[in-house]
Amino acid sequence: MGLGDQIMASGMARGAAARGKRIALGDGRRIVWEKTSFDIFRGNPNVAPPGSEGAPDLEWLAYYKGHRLYNRRVGDRWVWNLSFRAKPGEIFFDQVETAAGMRHGESFIVVEPQSAQWKTVAPNKDWGVANFQAVADRLRGLGLRVVQFRGEQSAVALRNVEQLATTSFRDALAILARASLYIGAEGGLHHGAAAVGIPAVVLFGGFIPPAVTGYASHTNLTGGAEACGLLKPCKHCRAALARISIDDVFNAALHHLRARGGEAAGRTGT
């Protein structure tokens, strides 16, 4: 779906409007947006929409489907551009979205065991539902509020974890903006967490390097593996994920909660 790609693009465009510019994502002649672009860039003054190709304020950036800058395909794997660094993106919520995002309160932990199951690389990014369940159980054991998003593509519901219905990805991000922490795989929601300023524990494993698509404000766990980028099920990636323990994720979560302070940190005994 490219949601994470669009959020990364918003990070690249950050600050353009303040310079009197808009970023045109395309090939220098045509602005290339995808279906998800319209959702992510809604209200963003830094990004020029299709149809504005002749505007005088454009700065072109060759970032679009098939030309992502952070990787290139060679055979059955991605080769990563190790000089690329993701910058936190931006989501511009309107008043209605902001108010809707507050309907579930705040200071909760979002745990998301899904890993884009429709993609061929899903097995290489899947830490396992049982592992996420164990982390959720331990956090709940401390009296912390643990939630999971429920949308059209949600296939797995964690046991005894509060299920928050979402109407769209933007709606999920508006809710996420009220969270204390996000725990999940590398993907759209970890980019979303960075965009709305929420710390995260991100399960990278051995597929993609966090130096490329990770964020310094997050804990990015690889299991000590070099990223291989293989687009089919991979023993290397599975082994990397297996080396990430429940303790690793739980302790990283506590570190972020204590750093944020407040009620959540108090419940962890700090």
Stockholm file with secondary structure:
# STOCKHOLM 1.0

chainA/1-270         MGLGDQIMASGMARGAAARGKRIALGDGRRIVWEKTSFDIFRGNPNVAPPGSEGAPDLEWLAYYKGHRLYNRRVGDRWVWNLSFRAKPGEIFFDQVETAAGMRHGESFIVVEPQSAQWKTVAPNKDWGVANFQAVADRLRGLGLRVVQFRGEQSAVALRNVEQLATTSFRDALAILARASLYIGAEGGLHHGAAAVGIPAVVLFGGFIPPAVTGYASHTNLTGGAEACGLLKPCKHCRAALARISIDDVFNAALHHLRARGGEAAGRTGT
#=GR chainA/1-270 SS CCHHHHHHHHHHHTTTGGGTCEEEEBSSSSBCCCHHHHHHTTTCTTBCCTTCTTCTTEEEECCBTTBCSSEEEETTEEEECTTCCCCCCCCCCCHHHHHHHTTTCSSCEEEECCCCTTSTTGGGGCCCHHHHHHHHHHHHHTTCCEEEEECTTCCCCCTTCEEEECSSHHHHHHHHTTCSEEEEESSHHHHHHHHTTCCEEEECTTSSCHHHHCCTTSEEECTTCCCCCBSSCCHHHHHHHHTSCHHHHHHHHHHHHHHHCHHHHHHTTC
#=GC SS_cons         CCHHHHHHHHHHHTTTGGGTCEEEEBSSSSBCCCHHHHHHTTTCTTBCCTTCTTCTTEEEECCBTTBCSSEEEETTEEEECTTCCCCCCCCCCCHHHHHHHTTTCSSCEEEECCCCTTSTTGGGGCCCHHHHHHHHHHHHHTTCCEEEEECTTCCCCCTTCEEEECSSHHHHHHHHTTCSEEEEESSHHHHHHHHTTCCEEEECTTSSCHHHHCCTTSEEECTTCCCCCBSSCCHHHHHHHHTSCHHHHHHHHHHHHHHHCHHHHHHTTC
//
